[in-house]
Amino acid sequence: MLLAMNHINKSFSGNPVLKNVVFELENAEIHALVGLNGAGKSTLVNILSGVFPADSGIIILDGRRIAFESPREALAAGIFTVYQATNLLPDLTVAENIFLNGMQKKHGLIDHKKMEEDARAQFERMGYKLEAAKKIKELSISERYMVSTARAYLSNARIFILDEPMINLAAAEKEIFVRFMKEMRAQGRSIIYITHNIGEVLSLCDRVTVLRDGKNVAVCSTESLSENRLSYLISGNESLRLYPPKTAREDKILLEISHLSLEPVLHDISFRLYAGEILGITGLTGSGRTALIKTIFGEFEKDSGCLKLRGEELELKNATDAVNHGFGYVNENRMDAGLFLDMGVAANLTISALEDIRRGIFLDLRQEMEEVVDQSIELNLKMDSLHQEIRFLSGGNQQKVMVGRSLISNASILLLDEPTKGIDIVSRSEIYIVMNELAAAGKGIILVSADMDELAGLCDRVLVLKNGRITAELQEKEFSCLADMLA
Ligand SMILES: Nc1ncnc2c1ncn2[C@@H]1O[C@H](COP(=O)(O)OP(=O)(O)OP(=O)(O)O)[C@@H](O)[C@H]1O
């Protein structure tokens, strides 16, 4: 066995987060680590990679007991954590970042040409097109992740820790990434694969370890494991149903967008959103999905086109104006979207209400707090208290606060950009129920998603965006063509 973590315990401020956890990894194995948001997955791999120590327990690597005091020590021992681009240097080029730990030199000077050639050759081997001389800050999120992956591949590491690796990748990149992982395994290297995506566990991984509330629930081979069984092991709920029954939309047009353009990103976009509808929008990275949502929300100033709310033309000056007109927005990137990491959960949930207080609008704070409590129960937030600082919540729970904030805000039109990214199956089902209830109450929801199952599970209509234009409008019976339409 390559790695054994035995009886690992860890508490934060007296709260036990890992309880006697065991995790084992073989050579040449892709091993999934799964569990609900807050189950303890990140905490476990953070202990392995030297971010912080365990309170007790033993880690054995290659037959020798180890305890790393820093990520640097773990890296030196061959444990490589592939972060979502956070450890790349934005002002350096792709090639420089790939060879950061061993810059190639010629006559004592850094040999940029050679590095770029090697980086190019590496991307060619991966079947991926990327300009090696480009600076990281000019790249999209998915391109950055592919650079991190190439860097991992070229390292000498034997164990890779991947946390939701495919979450930001487009379909074509996913294919390359999967090939890449299989190649690493063929070389005898091993991967710890954290994900909420059950399909990825079953199709890619050899074994899976399931954690629930900081405890081991199961370790098993994925070979004979069914989707339902794995859902049950993760959630503890035998009858978990991800998507609620769809509700019928009303005939009333809530929002009408006509000939909207934002050059050079969006061209002549027209569509209608009906009361009671969850309208899907999908497209590849760079197709203009997020720009479209931000333009509707008044964050980007359109060049031309018209927006009508309940038949009345509307010129939204900015996001505050949009909120005042009943729009709510959940951004795909919670760190950019105004989560206040030093503030408590309740304060973050009611942040739009706090804005009102600043503007002198009187609010019934007691009622506000009651709504927060209801909402956090409904979203099943895993936290110590409503006052716990957001930065101590697990990633998925932070995302739930973002969604909860928008749901609490009494908006009549919700613009949700990848709202369930990084969210576990139970919380997703809870968010879907809330979305459905809002639609049933006559609100309109625009759901931007790259997850075809999610779109099919929730929407009656999906618009396909390609190069800033709507290229198709698919009805439910045509959803099987969704993936083809994106190619
Ligand atoms: N530094 C910290 N201080 C206090 N509590 C923490 C800290 N780090 C993690 N926690 C808590 O430990 C628990 C486990 O969190 P962890 O991030 O390991 O979960 P996870 O399984 O990775 O979740 P996710 O799928 O949402 O990323 C959570 O309740 C979280 O709030």
Ligand as a Chemical Component Dictionary entry (heavy atoms), coordinates in Angstrom:
data_LIG
# 
_chem_comp.id                   LIG 
_chem_comp.type                 NON-POLYMER 
_chem_comp.pdbx_formal_charge   0 
_chem_comp.three_letter_code    LIG 
# 
loop_
_chem_comp_atom.comp_id 
_chem_comp_atom.atom_id 
_chem_comp_atom.alt_atom_id 
_chem_comp_atom.type_symbol 
_chem_comp_atom.charge 
_chem_comp_atom.model_Cartn_x 
_chem_comp_atom.model_Cartn_y 
_chem_comp_atom.model_Cartn_z 
_chem_comp_atom.pdbx_ordinal 
LIG N1  N1  N 0 -10.239 26.458 9.864  1  
LIG C1  C1  C 0 -11.436 26.056 10.299 2  
LIG N2  N2  N 0 -11.978 26.549 11.430 3  
LIG C2  C2  C 0 -13.183 26.127 11.861 4  
LIG N3  N3  N 0 -13.935 25.194 11.253 5  
LIG C3  C3  C 0 -13.448 24.652 10.117 6  
LIG C4  C4  C 0 -12.182 25.060 9.569  7  
LIG N4  N4  N 0 -11.970 24.351 8.435  8  
LIG C5  C5  C 0 -13.039 23.546 8.280  9  
LIG N5  N5  N 0 -13.930 23.726 9.289  10 
LIG C6  C6  C 0 -15.211 23.011 9.467  11 
LIG O1  O1  O 0 -14.935 21.632 9.355  12 
LIG C7  C7  C 0 -16.026 20.954 8.719  13 
LIG C8  C8  C 0 -15.482 20.139 7.555  14 
LIG O2  O2  O 0 -15.079 21.038 6.525  15 
LIG P1  P1  P 0 -14.376 20.568 5.181  16 
LIG O3  O3  O 0 -13.986 21.802 4.445  17 
LIG O4  O4  O 0 -13.335 19.573 5.492  18 
LIG O5  O5  O 0 -15.614 19.847 4.442  19 
LIG P2  P2  P 0 -15.696 19.274 2.961  20 
LIG O6  O6  O 0 -16.171 17.864 3.094  21 
LIG O7  O7  O 0 -14.429 19.495 2.240  22 
LIG O8  O8  O 0 -16.872 20.166 2.351  23 
LIG P3  P3  P 0 -17.113 20.793 0.847  24 
LIG O9  O9  O 0 -17.642 19.678 0.021  25 
LIG O10 O10 O 0 -18.172 21.814 1.098  26 
LIG O11 O11 O 0 -15.830 21.379 0.371  27 
LIG C9  C9  C 0 -17.026 22.027 8.290  28 
LIG O12 O12 O 0 -18.086 22.047 9.221  29 
LIG C10 C10 C 0 -16.228 23.314 8.366  30 
LIG O13 O13 O 0 -17.063 24.404 8.696  31 
# 
loop_
_chem_comp_bond.comp_id 
_chem_comp_bond.atom_id_1 
_chem_comp_bond.atom_id_2 
_chem_comp_bond.value_order 
_chem_comp_bond.pdbx_ordinal 
LIG N1  C1  SING 1  
LIG C1  N2  SING 2  
LIG C1  C4  DOUB 3  
LIG N2  C2  DOUB 4  
LIG C2  N3  SING 5  
LIG N3  C3  DOUB 6  
LIG C3  C4  SING 7  
LIG C3  N5  SING 8  
LIG C4  N4  SING 9  
LIG N4  C5  DOUB 10 
LIG C5  N5  SING 11 
LIG N5  C6  SING 12 
LIG C6  O1  SING 13 
LIG C6  C10 SING 14 
LIG O1  C7  SING 15 
LIG C7  C8  SING 16 
LIG C7  C9  SING 17 
LIG C8  O2  SING 18 
LIG O2  P1  SING 19 
LIG P1  O3  DOUB 20 
LIG P1  O4  SING 21 
LIG P1  O5  SING 22 
LIG O5  P2  SING 23 
LIG P2  O6  DOUB 24 
LIG P2  O7  SING 25 
LIG P2  O8  SING 26 
LIG O8  P3  SING 27 
LIG P3  O9  DOUB 28 
LIG P3  O10 SING 29 
LIG P3  O11 SING 30 
LIG C9  O12 SING 31 
LIG C9  C10 SING 32 
LIG C10 O13 SING 33 
# 
